[in-house]
Amino acid sequence: MSDLEFGLDTFGDVPEDDAGEPVSHAAAIRQVVREAVLADDLGVDVIALGEHHRPEYSVSTPETVLAGIATRTSRIRLASGVTVLSSDDPVRVFQRFATVDALSNGRAEVILGRGSFTESFPLFGYDLRDYDKLFEEKIELFAKLLEERPVTWSGSVRAPLANADVFPKTESGRLNTWVGVGGSPQSVVRTAHYGFPLMLAIIGGDPERFAPYIDLYRRAAEQFGTTAHPVGMHSPGFIADTDEQAKELFWPHYRVMRDRIGKLRGWPPIRREEFDSEVAHGSLYIGSPQTVAHRMAHAIRSLGVGRFDLIYTAGAQPVSARMRAVELYGSKVIPMVRDILAG
């Protein structure tokens, strides 16, 4: 699997300093840039920044942070993970990412999604009752914008466009665009309809349960006559020098974050037994480099994906531990996974 790619994902979780105090949102953003620079130095293929509008996260405009990263890196690709297209304007999304593409000499990627959080909808004046329609119409417009020719379009969620030309153009003539999907068959089929690469958010349970979605994507692409690209997956995890150290660094902060979100969604508080089971058998890739590499290789082989992105922050893990996690991922985990899969 020589074409296999590896990425790191973060929402810019606000970390603690090594004295145990949370840093500012501004410091958290600068920390993400430092981690991206380290990932670039280590040969990681992609850094993906997710859009959120909550106090625990610092990244609300991924493309702005990616623009900063672009000027300090040379090879790593710069992605969103995801851009909530439903509550944004497709023209502005295209323009912002085309600008990142220019600053980075063609390294920009946008991963479009409907969003698993809903804070952006009231924040920007959208009605959640239009959740599906907003995404359906806006992805249709975005697909037209990617052709980089004058666009004529009309729908019900924004003003129509009549022969509108949008700038800047990309040097390659095509902005690399994925769609992030959390498990909706309709979303998988829509992705295939437009011929976009599919990124699966696998954040819990046995990853193999997503195999039918990959099969659906390929079958739908064949029926639509579009291209079935290599599928990507992104899942949470954390790496330290030993299994026990990784779990103890991750668990207390993860529990706070998970229960805060769970309270809003009606989930019961997470128990340590559930966490340990997810680490052992599910979609939390936590442990030493050897442990994480073997579990990643198993998931990649089982699903036949072409890209694995590790969501390496989930809560307020200390800054020094985050840097070590990035270092171990790039210097040890990725080479190990490649060796296991080549064996």
Helices and strands as residue ranges (DSSP letters): E 5-10, H 25-42, E 46-49, H 62-70, E 77-80, E 83-84, G 85-87, H 90-103, E 108-113, H 120-123, G 128-130, H 131-145, E 151-153, E 161-164, E 176-181, H 185-194, E 198-201, G 207-210, H 211-224, E 232-239, H 243-265, H 272-281, E 285-287, H 289-303, E 307-311, H 319-328, I 329-333, H 334-342
